[in-house]
């Protein structure tokens, strides 16, 4: 059993900052790719940023404002969001491909955390 738990969402004014965290737990041998997605009302879920051992990738809409990072020792991923805009309002989900000690590979999603950017 493996799971992801997000934290750090909330209400922030335009131009403000938030940092999201995603902690993985369970029978983890290795976490491969990890990523943040978001889904705004009435829209499809979209990739915001991803990271694997080879590098990082960002959606064009967040480049220069968001930074993804991970602490492999803690099995935790972060998303630092700066210069937030109302269009960043969405539920943010973390996702990871996790290999367990029993050699199973799981595609795991967190429960989501709401980010609202409004004055």
N, C-alpha and C positions, 0 to 999 in steps of 0.2 A: 504494500500500500504506500502510495506517495501522494502528496498534496502540496498545493501552492496557496499561500495566504497573503493577500495584498493588504496594504495599509497606506495611509497618508493622503487620501483624497479629502476634498472639502470645498468650501466656498472661498473664492479669492477674487479680488478686483482685477480688472484689466491692467496688464503691466506687472502683475505680481508673480510670485513664484510658489511652487509646491514641489515636494519630493515624494515620490511614490516608492514603496518598498515591496518586494515580493520574496517571501521566504519559502524555500522548499524543505520538506521534511519527509521522513520515511526511510525505507530500505534503499538508500541511494548509493550507487557505485560511482556514477558519473552523470553530470548534466551536460548535454551537448548544447544545442542552440537554445537560447532563451530570447523571448521577445515580449514587447508590449503592443497591445492592440487597443483600439477604442471603437465604441459604437455610439453614435449620436441618435437621438430619436428620429425614426423614419429613414435612417440610413443603414447601409451595410457596415459590418465590422471591417475595419481597415488596419493594416499594419502601421504602427507608429515608428518603432525602432526594434532592431534585433542585434544580438551579439552572440558570436561563437568564438572558438579559440583562434579563429583566423581574422577577426575584425568586427566592425560594427556597420550597420546600415540604417539609414533614416529615410522617412517619407520626406518629400520635398517641402511639404507644408510646415515641418518642424525643424528643418536643418538650421543650425545656428542658434536655436532657442532651447532645444531639448538635448540632454546628454544621458545616454544609457551607460551603465557600468555594472559590474558584478564583483562580488567577493566570493571566490570559489571556496575558500576555507569555511565560510558561513553558509554556503549554498543560497546566497541572497543576491537579488538583482535590484537595481535602483533605476529610477527615471527622474532626473532633475529637470524640472520644467520652469523656464524663465520667460519673461516677456509674454505672459499668457494673454490670449485673445478670447473673446466670446466664442469664436468658432472652435476653440479647443474643448468646449463643454461636451462631455460625453461620459459614459461609463468606460473605465479603463480596465483591461484584463491583462494579466500576465499569462504566458504560455511557455512551456518548456518540454523538451524531449529528454526523458530521464531513463537511464539504464540502471536497473537494480542489481543487487548482488546475486539474484537468481537468474540473471541474464535476460530478463524481460525488458522491453523498451516500451515506454508509455508516452503518449502525447497528452500532457496534463494542462488543464486550465484552472485559473483561480476563480474566485467567486465574483470578482469585479469590485471596483471602488469608484464612486461618483466624484467627478471633478466638474465644478460649476464656476464659470468665469463670468462675473456680472458685477455691475456697479449698483 
